[in-house]
Amino acid sequence: MNTYARLVSLVVLLAAPTLAFSQPYANLQLGYAHADFPVGPPFNGVIKDSVPMIGVEAGYAFRKWSAELGFNEYGSLDGFGSPCESAVCSPITQDINGNDESLYKLALVRRFDIGDVRLFGKAGYYHATLKTNLPNADFHPDGFLLGLGIRWYFSGPWSLALEGERFDDNLSQVSVGVGWGFGRGDRVSEAYREGYHDAERD
C-alpha cells in the first residue's frame, strides 16, 4: 500500500465515528423581512420596505456543528430614487415599486442541546439578486450574515424553529420553520444516544 492510500485509510478511520452519528437535515422557513439599503445607478435611490419571505435550508450536521446552504425569496419590495434612463436622470425623487429580491446563503452553524430543545447560532456569506422595476438595473449585493435561533423537537425527527437573521445592514428577518433531521431522526435507541454523545466529546 502506497503512502497516499495509507493516508486516505487513516482519514477514513478517524472520521468514521463522526460520520456514523451525523445526519443531513432540511428546514422550510416562513417569515417577515425588513430591507433598508442604498442602490446605485441607474436606480439612484433606496430600497426600504417590509415584506413576507419564504426560505429553505439544507445541511449536514457533524458533532456540534453543521454546514448549511439556503435560499430565500422575498415579496415585492418598494423603494424610491432618481432613476436614469438613456443617460437622462430624473430631477425629482420618485417611488420605484415592484422590486424582487432573492438570495443564496452559506453558513457554519454551532448548536447547543438542552433536552429536546436546541439553541443555535450561525455565521456565513450571502449573495443576493435584486431585480429592480427598471430596465438594465439589476444589482447583486453580497456580504456577511449572522443568525440566532431555537429549535424544538416535538416528535423526532420533526421540529419547529424560531430564527432571526441579519444580512449586513441591508436586510433583517424573523422566521418560523418546520424542520426534519439534524442529528436525531429515528435513531433514538440508547446505544445510538450513547454513541452520539461519545462522538460529540471526541
VODREN-353689 format. One record per residue: residue number from 1; residue in three letters; x, z, y of N, C-alpha, C in turn. Coordinates in nm, 4 decimals, m for minus. Atoms other than C-alpha are relative to their C-alpha. Example, Ala and Ser with C-alpha at 12.3 -4.5 7.8 and 13.67 -1.06 7.14 Angstrom:
<rs>
    i   aa       n_u       n_w       n_v      ca_u      ca_w      ca_v       c_u       c_w       c_v
    1  ala    0.0890    0.0000   m0.1190    1.2300    0.7800   m0.4500    0.0900    0.0000    0.1200
    2  ser   m0.0820   m0.0060   m0.1190    1.3670    0.7140   m0.1060   m0.0770    0.0730    0.1090
</rs>
This chain:
<rs>
    i   aa       n_u       n_w       n_v      ca_u      ca_w      ca_v       c_u       c_w       c_v
    1  met    0.0848    0.0000   m0.1194    0.0000    0.0000    0.0000    0.0887    0.0000    0.1248
    2  asn   m0.0821    0.0080   m0.1196    0.1454   m0.1034    0.3364   m0.0372    0.1096    0.1008
    3  thr    0.0193   m0.1066   m0.0985    0.1684    0.1220    0.6420   m0.1352   m0.0114    0.0694
    4  tyr    0.1279    0.0201   m0.0684   m0.1370   m0.0317    0.8125   m0.1161    0.0482   m0.0874
    5  ala    0.1075   m0.0408    0.0911   m0.3581    0.0204    0.5076   m0.0043    0.1516   m0.0152
    6  arg   m0.0045   m0.1459    0.0091   m0.2404    0.3808    0.4777   m0.0580    0.0654    0.1248
    7  leu    0.0512   m0.0554   m0.1250   m0.3191    0.4429    0.8451   m0.1520   m0.0118    0.0055
    8  val    0.1448    0.0192    0.0019   m0.6700    0.2974    0.8081   m0.0659    0.0988   m0.0950
    9  ser    0.0542   m0.0937    0.0979   m0.7298    0.5085    0.4980   m0.0020    0.1418    0.0545
   10  leu   m0.0070   m0.1343   m0.0575   m0.6202    0.8218    0.6835   m0.1070    0.0194    0.1063
   11  val    0.1026   m0.0091   m0.1039   m0.8504    0.7497    0.9797   m0.1385    0.0136   m0.0622
   12  val    0.1299   m0.0071    0.0674   m1.1476    0.6896    0.7484   m0.0203    0.1370   m0.0629
   13  leu    0.0093   m0.1309    0.0649   m1.0728    1.0111    0.5588   m0.0282    0.1095    0.1022
   14  leu    0.0195   m0.1022   m0.1018   m1.0528    1.2169    0.8781   m0.1358   m0.0124    0.0682
   15  ala    0.1272    0.0222   m0.0694   m1.3659    1.0579    1.0281   m0.1208    0.0209   m0.0895
   16  ala    0.1123   m0.0075    0.0931   m1.5802    1.0884    0.7144   m0.0924    0.1188    0.0244
   17  pro    0.0914   m0.1123   m0.0237   m1.7138    1.4427    0.7834   m0.0885   m0.0197    0.1224
   18  thr    0.0792    0.0241   m0.1208   m1.8251    1.3427    1.1336   m0.1038   m0.1090   m0.0225
   19  leu    0.0915    0.1106    0.0238   m1.9805    1.0127    1.0250   m0.1141    0.0397   m0.0925
   20  ala    0.1018   m0.0406    0.0958   m2.1672    1.1803    0.7395   m0.1128    0.0770    0.0666
   21  phe    0.0997   m0.0812   m0.0670   m2.3501    1.4081    0.9832   m0.0307   m0.0524    0.1400
   22  ser    0.0356    0.0660   m0.1248   m2.4046    1.1595    1.2640   m0.1201   m0.0890   m0.0244
   23  gln    0.1226    0.0764    0.0180   m2.7118    0.9504    1.3304   m0.0335   m0.0790    0.1254
   24  pro    0.0488    0.0746   m0.1159   m2.8478    0.6761    1.5565   m0.1276    0.0636    0.0540
   25  tyr    0.1226   m0.0519   m0.0597   m3.1285    0.7628    1.7961   m0.0527   m0.0982    0.1020
   26  ala    0.0628    0.0860   m0.0997   m3.3703    0.5972    2.0363   m0.0995    0.0829    0.0801
   27  asn    0.0878   m0.0741   m0.0897   m3.5837    0.7102    2.3294   m0.0726   m0.0973    0.0923
   28  leu    0.0812    0.0806   m0.0914   m3.8694    0.5493    2.5262   m0.0362    0.0866    0.1201
   29  gln    0.0208   m0.0765   m0.1224   m3.8997    0.6626    2.8909   m0.1121   m0.0587    0.0859
   30  leu    0.0965    0.0363   m0.1033   m4.1858    0.6568    3.1401    0.0198    0.0982    0.1148
   31  gly   m0.0268   m0.0921   m0.1085   m4.1319    0.7954    3.4863   m0.0265   m0.0584    0.1366
   32  tyr    0.0176    0.0385   m0.1390   m4.1158    0.7639    3.8615    0.1360    0.0011    0.0675
   33  ala   m0.1316    0.0156   m0.0624   m3.8224    0.6479    4.0721   m0.0139   m0.0136    0.1509
   34  his   m0.0066    0.0173   m0.1454   m3.7261    0.6612    4.4384    0.1273   m0.0753    0.0338
   35  ala   m0.1143    0.0836   m0.0399   m3.4996    0.3898    4.5815    0.0171    0.0056    0.1509
   36  asp   m0.0306   m0.0001   m0.1434   m3.3280    0.4013    4.9204    0.1448   m0.0459    0.0154
   37  phe   m0.1360    0.0516   m0.0107   m3.0276    0.1732    4.9726    0.0033   m0.1270    0.0850
   38  pro   m0.0129    0.1198   m0.0844   m2.8989   m0.0972    5.2093    0.0260   m0.1245   m0.0841
   39  val   m0.0220    0.1297    0.0641   m2.8935   m0.4646    5.1132    0.0571   m0.0952    0.1062
   40  gly   m0.0696    0.0858   m0.0953   m2.6568   m0.7108    5.2801   m0.0650   m0.1347    0.0200
   41  pro    0.0519    0.1338   m0.0281   m2.7041   m1.0709    5.3985   m0.0269   m0.0766   m0.1296
   42  pro    0.0892    0.0365   m0.1111   m2.9212   m1.2683    5.3767   m0.1217    0.0921    0.0157
   43  phe    0.1120   m0.0941   m0.0112   m3.1620   m0.9757    5.3246    0.0106    0.0791    0.1303
   44  asn   m0.0277   m0.0735   m0.1240   m3.0037   m0.7702    5.6042   m0.0990    0.1137    0.0246
   45  gly    0.0965   m0.1075   m0.0186   m3.2084   m0.4595    5.5508    0.0170    0.1125   m0.0996
   46  val    0.0001   m0.1188    0.0854   m3.3027   m0.1664    5.3311   m0.1147   m0.0109   m0.0996
   47  ile    0.1047   m0.0212    0.0998   m3.4936   m0.1176    5.0074   m0.0336    0.1487    0.0027
   48  lys    0.0412   m0.1405   m0.0051   m3.6947    0.2033    5.0403   m0.1423    0.0103   m0.0510
   49  asp    0.1322   m0.0069    0.0621   m3.9834    0.2790    4.8067    0.0054    0.0944   m0.1193
   50  ser    0.0143   m0.0798    0.1211   m4.1096    0.4990    4.5228   m0.0937   m0.0746   m0.0944
   51  val    0.0735    0.0851    0.0936   m4.2329    0.3186    4.2105    0.0072    0.0573   m0.1412
   52  pro   m0.0115   m0.0382    0.1405   m4.3059    0.3748    3.8402    0.1136   m0.0743   m0.0679
   53  met   m0.1067    0.0633    0.0772   m4.0382    0.2913    3.5841   m0.0272    0.0157   m0.1487
   54  ile    0.0015   m0.0079    0.1454   m4.0093    0.2258    3.2134    0.1410   m0.0271   m0.0499
   55  gly   m0.1358    0.0174    0.0494   m3.6910    0.2508    3.0115    0.0097    0.0232   m0.1489
   56  val   m0.0293   m0.0233    0.1404   m3.5445    0.2503    2.6650    0.1475    0.0347   m0.0122
   57  glu   m0.1374   m0.0425    0.0234   m3.2293    0.4245    2.5446    0.0259    0.0004   m0.1502
   58  ala   m0.0397   m0.0057    0.1410   m3.0421    0.3993    2.2166    0.1470    0.0380   m0.0054
   59  gly   m0.1386   m0.0422    0.0091   m2.7197    0.5508    2.0975    0.0348    0.0518   m0.1375
   60  tyr   m0.0489   m0.0558    0.1251   m2.5160    0.7143    1.8262    0.0620    0.1355    0.0285
   61  ala   m0.0454   m0.1368   m0.0210   m2.4612    1.0882    1.8086    0.1130    0.0340   m0.0961
   62  phe   m0.1089   m0.0464    0.0851   m2.1373    1.2370    1.6798    0.0420    0.1386    0.0490
   63  arg   m0.0223   m0.1398   m0.0351   m2.0857    1.6130    1.6725   m0.0885    0.0373    0.1191
   64  lys    0.0797   m0.0420   m0.1150   m2.1946    1.7459    2.0131   m0.0044   m0.1066    0.1095
   65  trp   m0.0059    0.1086   m0.0969   m2.1513    1.4097    2.1865   m0.0792   m0.1198   m0.0502
   66  ser    0.0556    0.1289    0.0407   m2.3162    1.0706    2.1863    0.0366   m0.1061    0.1022
   67  ala   m0.0180    0.1167   m0.0863   m2.2558    0.7247    2.3287   m0.1345   m0.0693    0.0093
   68  glu    0.1368    0.0452   m0.0231   m2.5687    0.5743    2.4826   m0.0045   m0.1248    0.0872
   69  leu    0.0260    0.1212   m0.0763   m2.6885    0.2367    2.6095   m0.1474   m0.0018    0.0366
   70  gly    0.1393   m0.0002   m0.0415   m3.0081    0.1986    2.8118   m0.0345   m0.1152    0.0927
   71  phe    0.0522    0.1040   m0.0897   m3.2250   m0.0426    3.0092   m0.1219    0.0555    0.0715
   72  asn    0.1133   m0.0444   m0.0817   m3.4648    0.0418    3.2954   m0.0602   m0.1173    0.0749
   73  glu    0.0734    0.1001   m0.0776   m3.7306   m0.1738    3.4588   m0.0883    0.0748    0.1000
   74  tyr    0.0725   m0.0694   m0.1063   m3.8925   m0.0776    3.7898   m0.1130   m0.0852    0.0547
   75  gly    0.1085    0.0710   m0.0651   m4.2143   m0.1649    3.9651    0.0488   m0.0687    0.1260
   76  ser   m0.0361    0.0770   m0.1184   m4.2156   m0.3904    4.2699    0.0394    0.0923    0.1152
   77  leu   m0.0541   m0.0834   m0.1064   m4.0010   m0.2346    4.5456   m0.0229   m0.0638    0.1370
   78  asp    0.0184    0.0472   m0.1371   m4.0818   m0.2617    4.9152    0.1246    0.0311    0.0824
   79  gly   m0.1123   m0.0219   m0.0896   m3.8252   m0.2873    5.1923   m0.0246   m0.0646    0.1344
   80  phe    0.0111    0.0633   m0.1307   m3.7585   m0.4168    5.5399    0.1372   m0.0511    0.0407
   81  gly   m0.1270    0.0554   m0.0437   m3.4917   m0.6211    5.7124   m0.0185   m0.1103    0.1019
   82  ser   m0.0025    0.1153   m0.0912   m3.3957   m0.9062    5.9398    0.0616   m0.1173   m0.0754
   83  pro   m0.0558    0.1001    0.0920   m3.3561   m1.1865    5.6857    0.0486   m0.1263    0.0706
   84  cys   m0.0542    0.1270   m0.0488   m3.1536   m1.5013    5.7416   m0.0371   m0.1102   m0.0984
   85  glu    0.0327    0.1165    0.0805   m3.2820   m1.8333    5.6104    0.0530   m0.1242    0.0696
   86  ser   m0.0607    0.1223   m0.0544   m3.0914   m2.1579    5.6614    0.0824    0.0291    0.1249
   87  ala   m0.0929   m0.0402   m0.1077   m2.8373   m1.9813    5.8843   m0.0713    0.0499    0.1248
   88  val    0.0762   m0.0528   m0.1132   m3.1171   m1.8615    6.1148   m0.0533    0.1368   m0.0376
   89  cys    0.0394   m0.1373    0.0308   m3.1728   m1.4851    6.1234   m0.1192    0.0413    0.0858
   90  ser    0.1169   m0.0486   m0.0729   m3.4956   m1.3188    6.2216    0.0438    0.0957    0.1097
   91  pro   m0.0385   m0.0896   m0.1102   m3.4667   m1.1484    6.5637   m0.0664    0.1360   m0.0093
   92  ile    0.0705   m0.1271    0.0129   m3.7023   m0.8708    6.4559    0.0008    0.0451   m0.1451
   93  thr    0.0092   m0.0573    0.1344   m3.7247   m0.6391    6.1578   m0.1396   m0.0239   m0.0555
   94  gln    0.1282    0.0269    0.0633   m3.9986   m0.7293    5.9136   m0.0032    0.0577   m0.1407
   95  asp    0.0165   m0.0489    0.1369   m4.1390   m0.5999    5.5871    0.0379   m0.1093   m0.0989
   96  ile   m0.0351    0.0924    0.1087   m3.9933   m0.7610    5.2746   m0.0390    0.0707   m0.1294
   97  asn    0.0542   m0.0685    0.1168   m4.2033   m0.6523    4.9785    0.0127   m0.0862   m0.1257
   98  gly   m0.0026    0.0760    0.1252   m4.2205   m0.7538    4.6139    0.1385   m0.0267   m0.0535
   99  asn   m0.1369    0.0137    0.0519   m3.8547   m0.6966    4.5214    0.0104    0.0709   m0.1351
  100  asp   m0.0046   m0.0531    0.1371   m3.7947   m0.6424    4.1482    0.1420    0.0417   m0.0371
  101  glu   m0.1315   m0.0478    0.0416   m3.5105   m0.4352    4.0056   m0.0012    0.0432   m0.1461
  102  ser   m0.0238   m0.0478    0.1360   m3.3792   m0.3713    3.6557    0.1464    0.0409   m0.0090
  103  leu   m0.1403   m0.0397    0.0132   m3.0602   m0.2062    3.5361    0.0342    0.0325   m0.1444
  104  tyr   m0.0585   m0.0425    0.1257   m2.8400   m0.1512    3.2335    0.0894    0.1205    0.0276
  105  lys   m0.0827   m0.1188   m0.0175   m2.6595    0.1769    3.1823    0.0729    0.0333   m0.1300
  106  leu   m0.0830   m0.0410    0.1120   m2.3839    0.3047    2.9559    0.0518    0.1392    0.0321
  107  ala   m0.0326   m0.1385   m0.0329   m2.3214    0.6785    2.9307    0.0544    0.0748   m0.1205
  108  leu   m0.0450   m0.0973    0.0979   m2.1438    0.9543    2.7421   m0.0843    0.1252    0.0202
  109  val    0.0946   m0.1112   m0.0076   m2.3809    1.2419    2.6620    0.0569    0.1225   m0.0711
  110  arg   m0.0381   m0.1289    0.0610   m2.2959    1.6078    2.5953   m0.1263    0.0802   m0.0230
  111  arg    0.1232   m0.0708    0.0345   m2.5610    1.8143    2.4178    0.0274    0.1444   m0.0396
  112  phe   m0.0080   m0.1421    0.0308   m2.6269    2.1860    2.3695   m0.1289    0.0404   m0.0702
  113  asp    0.1179   m0.0330    0.0799   m2.8641    2.3006    2.0943   m0.0364    0.1474    0.0117
  114  ile    0.0550   m0.1355    0.0019   m3.0868    2.6083    2.1237   m0.1245   m0.0058   m0.0881
  115  gly    0.1110    0.0138    0.0931   m3.3069    2.6113    1.8127   m0.0493   m0.1426   m0.0057
  116  asp    0.0590    0.1344   m0.0002   m3.5462    2.3160    1.8312    0.0061   m0.0660    0.1366
  117  val   m0.0140    0.0542   m0.1342   m3.4570    2.2582    2.1961    0.1438   m0.0447    0.0224
  118  arg   m0.1334    0.0514   m0.0291   m3.1635    2.0509    2.3151    0.0127   m0.0266    0.1504
  119  leu   m0.0362    0.0307   m0.1376   m3.0151    2.0538    2.6651    0.1077   m0.1073   m0.0024
  120  phe   m0.1027    0.1033    0.0007   m2.8058    1.7529    2.7594    0.0323   m0.0446    0.1424
  121  gly   m0.0456    0.0582   m0.1249   m2.6046    1.6069    3.0431    0.0723   m0.1301   m0.0302
  122  lys   m0.0626    0.1298    0.0238   m2.4764    1.2535    3.0830    0.0719   m0.0483    0.1249
  123  ala   m0.0723    0.0651   m0.1083   m2.2328    1.0562    3.2946    0.0411   m0.1380   m0.0494
  124  gly   m0.0365    0.1344    0.0435   m2.1577    0.6864    3.2923   m0.0060   m0.1018    0.1123
  125  tyr   m0.0043    0.1154   m0.0905   m2.1837    0.3451    3.4563   m0.1329   m0.0755   m0.0090
  126  tyr    0.1198    0.0835    0.0015   m2.4800    0.1300    3.5587    0.0270   m0.1312    0.0737
  127  his   m0.0052    0.1307   m0.0669   m2.5228   m0.2335    3.6618   m0.1430   m0.0472    0.0181
  128  ala    0.1385    0.0361   m0.0307   m2.8449   m0.3362    3.8356   m0.0097   m0.1435    0.0508
  129  thr    0.0323    0.1308   m0.0574   m3.0070   m0.6661    3.9303   m0.1233    0.0160    0.0882
  130  leu    0.1103   m0.0047   m0.0954   m3.2243   m0.6727    4.2418   m0.0400   m0.1433    0.0342
  131  lys    0.0525    0.1329   m0.0305   m3.4363   m0.9878    4.2638   m0.0908    0.0124    0.1214
  132  thr    0.0763   m0.0162   m0.1230   m3.5487   m0.9941    4.6241   m0.1032   m0.1111    0.0162
  133  asn    0.1047    0.0978   m0.0268   m3.8511   m1.1778    4.7558    0.0441   m0.0983    0.1094
  134  leu   m0.0575    0.0989   m0.0895   m3.6226   m1.4175    4.9427    0.0780   m0.1017   m0.0833
  135  pro   m0.0773    0.0988    0.0771   m3.4560   m1.7410    4.8254    0.1500    0.0294    0.0053
  136  asn   m0.1455   m0.0154    0.0111   m3.0958   m1.7068    4.7040    0.0502    0.1323    0.0583
  137  ala   m0.0364   m0.1293   m0.0580   m3.0816   m1.3382    4.7901   m0.0047    0.1116   m0.1038
  138  asp   m0.0066   m0.1022    0.1037   m3.0362   m1.1528    4.4611    0.1290    0.0801    0.0153
  139  phe   m0.1152   m0.0880   m0.0124   m2.7980   m0.8561    4.4516    0.0222    0.0745   m0.1307
  140  his   m0.0381   m0.0659    0.1250   m2.6149   m0.6675    4.1779    0.0759    0.1295    0.0287
  141  pro   m0.0678   m0.1282   m0.0214   m2.5416   m0.3065    4.2737    0.0436    0.0620   m0.1322
  142  asp   m0.0459   m0.0710    0.1187   m2.3402   m0.1031    4.0256    0.0742    0.1248    0.0443
  143  gly   m0.0703   m0.1217   m0.0358   m2.1686    0.2321    4.0085   m0.0143    0.1093   m0.1035
  144  phe   m0.0086   m0.1183    0.0831   m2.1749    0.5846    3.8698   m0.1388    0.0625   m0.0169
  145  leu    0.1274   m0.0670    0.0257   m2.4716    0.7595    3.7072    0.0234    0.1403   m0.0540
  146  leu    0.0023   m0.1360    0.0518   m2.5435    1.1250    3.6325   m0.1410    0.0321   m0.0477
  147  gly    0.1312   m0.0373    0.0490   m2.8267    1.2769    3.4322   m0.0001    0.1367   m0.0654
  148  leu    0.0218   m0.1289    0.0651   m2.9628    1.6100    3.3075   m0.1372   m0.0028   m0.0651
  149  gly    0.1297   m0.0004    0.0649   m3.2423    1.6761    3.0631   m0.0138    0.1075   m0.1054
  150  ile    0.0308   m0.0926    0.1085   m3.4087    1.8853    2.7982   m0.0878   m0.0729   m0.1006
  151  arg    0.0732    0.0672    0.1079   m3.5409    1.7642    2.4630   m0.0524    0.1038   m0.0986
  152  trp    0.0641   m0.0912    0.0946   m3.7839    1.9431    2.2294   m0.0388   m0.0760   m0.1258
  153  tyr    0.0313    0.0616    0.1291   m3.8012    1.8502    1.8606   m0.1254    0.0664   m0.0555
  154  phe    0.1269   m0.0603    0.0416   m4.1696    1.9164    1.7923   m0.0295   m0.0254   m0.1468
  155  ser    0.0177    0.0313    0.1419   m4.1636    1.7525    1.4478    0.1069   m0.0998   m0.0396
  156  gly   m0.1131    0.0859    0.0306   m3.8255    1.6221    1.3339   m0.0376   m0.1158   m0.0912
  157  pro   m0.1005    0.0312   m0.1015   m3.7152    1.3548    1.3785   m0.0553   m0.0309    0.1387
  158  trp    0.0633    0.0380   m0.1257   m3.9623    1.3160    1.6698    0.0200    0.1074    0.1068
  159  ser   m0.0278   m0.0931   m0.1090   m3.9045    1.4713    2.0111   m0.0632   m0.0472    0.1301
  160  leu    0.0423    0.0275   m0.1363   m4.0241    1.4910    2.3703    0.1114    0.0424    0.0940
  161  ala   m0.1096   m0.0304   m0.0914   m3.7841    1.4896    2.6655   m0.0456   m0.0080    0.1443
  162  leu    0.0141    0.0068   m0.1446   m3.7827    1.5563    3.0373    0.1389   m0.0210    0.0566
  163  glu   m0.1347    0.0390   m0.0429   m3.4920    1.3936    3.2210    0.0011   m0.0444    0.1461
  164  gly   m0.0230    0.0478   m0.1351   m3.3625    1.3384    3.5711    0.1310   m0.0760    0.0056
  165  glu   m0.1209    0.0816   m0.0106   m3.1087    1.0671    3.6570    0.0205   m0.0444    0.1448
  166  arg   m0.0356    0.0467   m0.1338   m2.9258    0.9596    3.9717    0.1044   m0.1103   m0.0127
  167  phe   m0.0880    0.1155    0.0045   m2.7572    0.6230    4.0249    0.0660   m0.0142    0.1371
  168  asp   m0.0645   m0.0106   m0.1310   m2.5042    0.6750    4.3055   m0.0981    0.0626    0.0987
  169  asp    0.0999   m0.0435   m0.0980   m2.7028    0.7301    4.6260   m0.1115   m0.1020    0.0138
  170  asn    0.0949    0.1106   m0.0110   m2.9146    0.4220    4.5573   m0.1380    0.0323   m0.0540
  171  leu    0.1267   m0.0181    0.0695   m3.1832    0.5428    4.3211    0.0047    0.1281   m0.0821
  172  ser    0.0139   m0.1179    0.0853   m3.3038    0.8609    4.1521   m0.1340   m0.0080   m0.0707
  173  gln    0.1234    0.0090    0.0766   m3.5707    0.9060    3.8875   m0.0203    0.1237   m0.0870
  174  val    0.0396   m0.1046    0.0941   m3.7574    1.1611    3.6769   m0.0887   m0.0656   m0.1040
  175  ser    0.0759    0.0660    0.1062   m3.8978    1.0596    3.3391   m0.0307    0.0964   m0.1136
  176  val    0.0290   m0.0652    0.1274   m4.0620    1.1878    3.0251    0.0256   m0.1039   m0.1086
  177  gly   m0.0349    0.0937    0.1063   m3.9614    1.0374    2.6939   m0.0464    0.0458   m0.1365
  178  val    0.0273   m0.0251    0.1415   m4.0560    1.0125    2.3295    0.1172   m0.0551   m0.0785
  179  gly   m0.1212    0.0411    0.0692   m3.7544    1.0018    2.1007   m0.0082    0.0161   m0.1502
  180  trp   m0.0155   m0.0098    0.1456   m3.6558    0.9598    1.7400    0.1476    0.0163   m0.0320
  181  gly   m0.1362   m0.0101    0.0512   m3.3401    1.0765    1.5644    0.0831    0.1013    0.0745
  182  phe   m0.0977   m0.0829   m0.0696   m3.0388    1.2199    1.7456    0.0477    0.1160   m0.0855
  183  gly   m0.0663   m0.0986    0.0834   m2.8873    1.4029    1.4525   m0.0892    0.0909   m0.0785
  184  arg    0.0883   m0.0885    0.0743   m3.1974    1.5552    1.2959   m0.0681   m0.0781   m0.1123
  185  gly    0.0668    0.0827    0.0988   m3.4362    1.3225    1.1162   m0.0524    0.0815   m0.1166
  186  asp    0.0508   m0.0663    0.1185   m3.5367    1.4114    0.7624    0.1056    0.0866   m0.0664
  187  arg   m0.1083   m0.0764    0.0608   m3.2040    1.5824    0.6932   m0.0130    0.1467    0.0399
  188  val    0.0276   m0.1374   m0.0403   m3.3411    1.9354    0.7149    0.0305    0.0998   m0.1109
  189  ser   m0.0335   m0.0924    0.1076   m3.2084    2.0837    0.3913    0.1046    0.0992    0.0474
  190  glu   m0.0968   m0.1023   m0.0360   m2.9994    2.3982    0.4051    0.1423   m0.0530   m0.0122
  191  ala   m0.1337    0.0551    0.0190   m2.6981    2.2082    0.2709    0.0373   m0.0918    0.1157
  192  tyr   m0.0299    0.0889   m0.1130   m2.7296    1.9475    0.5468    0.0282    0.0797    0.1264
  193  arg   m0.0202   m0.0788   m0.1207   m2.7627    2.2075    0.8197    0.1366    0.0673   m0.0001
  194  glu   m0.1306   m0.0646    0.0075   m2.4548    2.3941    0.6954    0.1122   m0.1003    0.0208
  195  gly   m0.1014    0.1028   m0.0167   m2.2520    2.0738    0.6710    0.0041   m0.0533    0.1402
  196  tyr    0.0054    0.0506   m0.1374   m2.3707    1.9572    1.0114    0.0696    0.0957    0.0956
  197  his   m0.0653   m0.0986   m0.0880   m2.2632    2.2812    1.1795    0.1500    0.0082   m0.0289
  198  asp   m0.1447    0.0019    0.0317   m1.9291    2.2713    0.9921    0.0656   m0.1180    0.0692
  199  ala   m0.0580    0.1186   m0.0652   m1.8707    1.9187    1.1265    0.0112    0.0217    0.1500
  200  glu   m0.0066   m0.0267   m0.1438   m1.9521    2.0348    1.4812    0.1137    0.0937    0.0365
  201  arg   m0.1059   m0.0960   m0.0293   m1.6987    2.3164    1.4540    0.1378   m0.0599   m0.0185
  202  asp   m0.1310    0.0599    0.0266   m1.4164    2.0856    1.3349    0.0673   m0.0464    0.1282
</rs>
